[in-house]
Amino acid sequence: MPASPIRRLAVIGDGQMGLVMAQIAAAQPFEPRVTLWCHDPESASSLSQTRNSSRLPMISLDEAITVTGTPKTALERADLVLAAVPTQFIRSVWDGLAPAIREYAPSAGIISVAKGIENSTLLRPTQVISQCMGEDDNRPTGVLSGPTIASELARGLPATMIAASDDQSLAEATQRLFTTTYLRIYTSQDPIGVEVAGACKNVIAIAAGILDGLKAGFNAKSALLARGLAEATRLGLAMGAQAETFYGLAGAGDLATTCFSPEGRNRSCGEALGKGESLDHYLKRTDSVVEGVATAESLMQLKDHHGVEMPICETVYRVLNEGLDPIDGIQSLMSREPKAERIG
C-alpha cells in the first residue's frame, strides 16, 4: 500500500502530462522526492540539463526533480509510480520496467494518466500495466483523469481531476499528492468508467474537430457532445462501469474540454481532416500522439463484442480507416432512422 502522504513519486514518461504532473508534485509544501524517467537517454540528458522541453515550453522543470533514463534511479523506494505513457506504448515500456518496479519499488501503487484502449488486447491502460506486472504482483492501480489541458495546468489555471481506484487509500493518497490551490482532485471507485470515458472522448473529439473544419456550427457540435456521451455511457455500462461517472469530470467534463479547446490534439486532428487534409499528412507533421486514432479501432471491436450502438465513433473510424468523406459521414448520421432519445 502506498504511504500517506506520498513522499517519493516516480513519473514514467516525459510527455506533456508526465512533465506537468511531476512539476505539480514537486511544488508541494511537504516536498516529496520526484523523479522523471525518460525512455530515451539523450532526452533525459537534455531535459536534466536545460530543464525545458519542446513538448511543454511554458514551464521550466523544477530543479528538485531528478530526470533520468535509469530505472533504478527513477524507481528506488518510490511510494507511487505515475504512468504517463501513451496507451499503445504502455506494454513495450512496462514489459521493460516491470522487473525494476518489483525490485526497487515493491510497495508502490501505480496511477495511469493514459486515455485509450490497447489495440491488440482491448485492455484498458491499468489492465495492461497489471498484466505486465504479473499475476503475483498485488499492488493497487488506479487512474487520474479529467478535463485537463496540460498547457493550462502548466500555467496554473484552475482545473479539476478525478483519482479512481478500487483501492480507496491509493485514490486518496493520489488526491493529496496533486491537490493544489489551482488543481482540485476528487476520488472515485469506478476506474472502469473513468478509463472508458477517457478513451471514448478522444474519438468523439476527432468528430468535433471535423465539424469545426467543416464549419458546421455550434448546434451540431453540442448535439455531437450529447450523443457522443450517450455512446460512451452505453459502452461503459456494458463493461461494468457506473453511469454517473460519465456525467461527471471524467465523462462530460473531459469531453467538453477536449472538443472545444483549440489545444486538444484529437480535436485538432479532426479539424484538419474536416478541412481536407489526409490523416497520414497530419500525423507526419505533428509531434504529438493522437490517441483517438488508434482507439477508434479498439472501440469498434468493443462495441461489437458488447453489442452496443456507437454510430458517431463508427463514423470516425470509417473516416480514419476507410476513406469516408467527412461530409458523407455527417449526412449518414443525420439520416439515421428517427427514434426517442436514449441515454445509456
C-alpha positions in Angstrom: 0.0 0.0 0.0 1.3 3.5 -0.8 2.4 5.7 2.0 0.3 8.6 3.0 1.2 11.2 2.2 3.3 10.2 -0.8 7.0 11.0 -0.1 8.6 9.5 -3.3 7.0 9.8 -6.7 8.3 8.2 -9.9 6.9 9.6 -13.1 7.3 7.3 -16.2 7.2 9.3 -19.4 8.3 12.8 -20.4 5.2 13.8 -22.4 3.1 16.8 -21.5 1.2 15.1 -18.7 4.3 13.5 -17.2 6.1 16.8 -17.2 3.2 18.8 -15.7 2.3 16.3 -13.0 5.9 16.0 -11.9 6.0 19.8 -11.7 2.9 19.9 -9.6 4.1 17.3 -7.2 7.5 18.8 -6.8 5.9 22.2 -5.7 4.0 20.7 -2.8 5.0 22.1 0.6 5.8 18.7 2.1 8.5 18.4 -0.6 8.1 14.8 -2.0 11.1 13.4 -3.9 10.1 13.4 -7.6 11.9 11.6 -10.3 11.1 11.6 -14.0 12.1 8.7 -16.2 12.7 9.2 -20.0 12.7 6.3 -22.4 15.4 8.0 -24.5 18.7 8.6 -22.6 19.6 11.6 -24.8 16.2 13.2 -24.0 16.9 12.5 -20.3 20.3 14.2 -20.5 19.0 17.2 -22.4 16.0 17.7 -20.1 18.1 17.3 -17.0 20.5 20.0 -18.1 18.1 22.5 -19.7 15.0 21.9 -17.6 13.0 22.7 -20.7 11.0 20.6 -23.2 9.6 21.5 -26.6 6.5 19.4 -25.6 5.6 21.9 -22.9 7.7 25.0 -23.5 5.9 27.3 -21.0 7.4 25.6 -18.0 10.9 25.3 -16.6 11.2 22.0 -14.8 11.7 22.4 -11.0 15.4 21.8 -10.1 14.2 19.4 -7.3 13.0 16.9 -10.0 15.6 14.3 -10.9 15.5 13.5 -14.6 16.9 10.1 -15.5 16.9 7.3 -18.1 18.0 4.8 -15.5 15.1 2.7 -14.0 16.8 2.2 -10.6 17.4 5.9 -10.1 13.8 6.7 -11.0 12.1 3.9 -9.0 14.2 3.3 -5.9 11.9 3.4 -2.8 9.1 5.1 -4.7 5.7 5.2 -2.9 3.8 5.9 -6.2 4.5 5.3 -9.8 2.7 7.6 -12.3 2.4 6.0 -15.7 2.4 8.8 -18.3 3.0 6.8 -21.5 0.5 6.8 -24.5 -1.7 3.7 -24.4 -0.3 1.9 -27.4 3.2 2.1 -26.0 2.4 1.1 -22.4 3.1 -2.6 -22.9 6.5 -2.2 -24.5 7.6 0.3 -21.8 6.2 -1.7 -18.9 7.5 -5.0 -20.1 10.9 -3.5 -19.7 10.3 -1.7 -16.4 8.3 -4.3 -14.5 11.3 -6.1 -13.1 12.8 -2.9 -11.9 9.5 -1.8 -10.3 9.2 -5.1 -8.5 12.8 -4.8 -7.2 13.1 -1.1 -6.4 9.5 -0.1 -5.6 7.9 -3.3 -4.3 5.1 -1.5 -2.3 4.4 1.4 -4.7 0.9 1.9 -6.1 0.6 2.7 -9.8 -1.6 5.5 -11.3 -2.1 5.9 -15.0 -2.9 9.1 -16.9 -3.2 7.4 -20.3 -6.5 7.6 -22.2 -7.2 4.8 -24.7 -7.7 1.1 -25.3 -4.9 -1.2 -26.4 -5.5 -2.4 -29.9 -4.1 -5.9 -29.7 -5.9 -6.9 -26.5 -8.8 -4.4 -26.0 -7.5 -3.8 -22.4 -7.7 -0.6 -20.5 -4.3 1.1 -19.6 -4.4 -0.1 -15.9 -5.2 -3.6 -17.1 -2.2 -3.6 -19.4 0.0 -2.4 -16.6 -1.3 -5.1 -14.2 -0.8 -7.8 -16.9 2.8 -6.6 -17.4 3.5 -6.6 -13.7 2.3 -10.2 -13.4 -0.4 -12.2 -11.6 1.7 -12.5 -8.4 2.0 -8.7 -8.1 -0.9 -7.5 -6.0 -0.1 -3.7 -5.8 -3.1 -1.3 -6.2 -3.6 0.5 -9.5 -5.7 3.5 -10.5 -6.3 6.2 -13.0 -6.0 10.0 -12.8 -8.1 11.8 -15.4 -10.4 14.7 -16.1 -10.8 17.9 -18.1 -7.1 18.9 -18.1 -5.2 20.5 -21.0 -1.6 20.2 -19.9 -0.6 23.6 -21.0 -3.3 25.2 -18.9 -2.1 23.2 -15.9 1.4 24.4 -16.6 0.2 28.0 -16.4 -1.6 27.3 -13.1 -5.1 27.9 -14.4 -8.0 26.4 -12.3 -8.7 22.7 -13.1 -10.2 19.5 -11.6 -9.3 15.9 -12.0 -10.5 12.6 -10.6 -8.4 9.8 -9.0 -10.2 6.5 -9.4 -9.2 3.1 -7.9 -10.6 0.0 -6.4 -8.2 0.8 -3.6 -9.6 3.9 -1.7 -6.3 4.6 0.1 -4.5 4.8 -3.3 -7.1 7.2 -4.6 -6.9 9.4 -1.5 -3.1 9.4 -1.5 -3.1 10.5 -5.1 -5.6 13.2 -4.2 -3.4 14.6 -1.5 -0.3 14.5 -3.7 -1.7 16.5 -6.5 -4.2 18.9 -4.9 -3.1 22.5 -5.1 -4.6 25.9 -4.9 -5.5 25.7 -8.6 -6.0 21.9 -9.0 -8.8 20.1 -7.2 -8.8 16.3 -7.1 -11.9 14.2 -6.5 -11.8 10.5 -5.8 -13.9 7.7 -7.3 -14.1 3.9 -7.0 -15.0 3.5 -10.7 -11.7 3.1 -12.6 -13.5 1.3 -15.4 -15.8 4.2 -16.1 -13.1 6.8 -15.9 -10.9 4.8 -18.3 -13.7 4.1 -20.8 -14.8 7.7 -20.7 -11.3 8.9 -21.4 -10.9 6.5 -24.3 -14.2 7.4 -25.9 -13.8 11.2 -25.6 -10.7 11.2 -27.7 -12.6 9.6 -30.6 -15.6 11.9 -30.2 -13.2 14.8 -30.1 -11.9 13.9 -33.6 -15.6 14.1 -34.7 -15.9 17.5 -33.0 -12.8 18.7 -34.9 -14.2 17.5 -38.2 -17.3 19.6 -37.5 -15.0 22.6 -36.8 -13.1 22.0 -40.1 -16.4 21.9 -42.0 -17.7 25.0 -40.1 -20.8 23.0 -39.2 -21.7 25.3 -36.3 -22.3 25.1 -32.5 -25.7 23.4 -32.8 -24.1 20.4 -34.5 -21.2 20.3 -32.1 -23.4 20.4 -29.0 -25.5 17.7 -30.4 -22.4 15.7 -31.1 -21.2 16.0 -27.5 -24.6 14.9 -26.1 -25.0 11.9 -28.3 -21.3 11.0 -28.1 -21.6 11.0 -24.3 -24.6 8.6 -24.7 -22.4 6.3 -26.8 -19.6 6.3 -24.2 -22.1 5.6 -21.4 -23.6 2.6 -23.3 -20.2 1.1 -23.7 -19.2 1.8 -20.2 -22.3 0.2 -18.7 -21.7 -2.9 -20.8 -18.1 -3.1 -19.5 -19.2 -2.8 -15.8 -18.9 1.0 -15.2 -21.2 3.2 -13.2 -23.5 5.5 -15.2 -22.9 8.6 -13.0 -19.2 8.5 -13.9 -20.0 9.6 -17.4 -21.9 12.7 -16.2 -19.0 13.9 -14.1 -15.5 15.1 -14.6 -14.2 12.1 -16.4 -17.1 12.0 -18.8 -19.0 15.2 -19.7 -16.2 17.4 -18.2 -13.3 15.9 -20.1 -15.3 15.5 -23.3 -16.3 19.2 -23.3 -12.7 20.4 -22.8 -11.3 18.1 -25.4 -13.9 19.0 -28.0 -13.8 22.8 -27.5 -10.1 23.5 -26.7 -8.0 24.7 -29.6 -5.1 22.9 -28.0 -6.8 19.5 -27.9 -4.8 17.1 -30.1 -7.7 14.9 -31.2 -9.9 17.9 -32.0 -7.1 19.5 -33.9 -6.6 16.3 -35.9 -10.3 16.2 -36.8 -10.3 19.8 -37.8 -7.5 19.1 -40.3 -9.5 16.2 -41.7 -12.6 18.4 -42.0 -10.5 20.9 -44.0 -9.5 18.2 -46.4 -6.0 17.2 -45.1 -5.2 13.5 -45.2 -4.7 11.6 -41.9 -1.2 10.5 -43.0 -0.1 14.0 -43.8 -1.4 15.4 -40.5 0.2 12.7 -38.4 3.6 13.2 -40.1 3.6 17.0 -39.3 2.6 16.7 -35.6 4.9 15.8 -32.8 2.0 14.7 -30.6 0.4 11.2 -30.2 -3.2 11.5 -31.3 -4.6 8.7 -29.1 -8.1 8.8 -30.7 -6.8 7.4 -34.0 -5.7 4.1 -32.6 -8.6 4.0 -30.0 -11.2 4.2 -32.7 -10.2 0.8 -33.9 -10.4 -0.7 -30.4 -13.9 0.9 -29.9 -15.2 -0.8 -33.0 -14.2 -4.2 -31.6 -15.5 -3.4 -28.2 -18.9 -2.2 -29.5 -19.3 -5.4 -31.5 -18.2 -7.6 -28.6 -20.7 -6.0 -26.2 -23.5 -5.5 -28.7 -23.9 -1.7 -28.3 -24.5 1.0 -30.9 -21.9 3.7 -31.4 -22.7 5.4 -34.7 -20.5 8.5 -34.1 -17.4 6.5 -33.2 -18.1 4.2 -36.1 -18.3 7.1 -38.5 -15.0 8.5 -37.1 -13.4 5.0 -37.6 -14.6 5.0 -41.3 -13.3 8.4 -41.9 -9.9 7.4 -40.4 -9.6 4.0 -42.0 -12.0 3.5 -44.9 -11.7 6.8 -46.7 -15.2 8.0 -45.9 -15.7 11.7 -46.8 -16.5 13.6 -43.6 -19.4 15.3 -45.3 -20.8 11.9 -46.3 -20.3 10.8 -42.7 -22.4 13.7 -41.3 -25.1 13.0 -43.8 -25.2 9.4 -42.8 -25.6 10.3 -39.1 -28.3 12.8 -39.8 -30.3 10.3 -42.0 -30.5 7.6 -39.4 -34.0 6.4 -38.5 -35.8 8.8 -36.1 -36.2 7.5 -32.6 -36.7 8.6 -29.0 -33.6 9.9 -27.2 -32.0 7.3 -25.1 -29.0 7.7 -22.7 -27.0 4.7 -21.8 
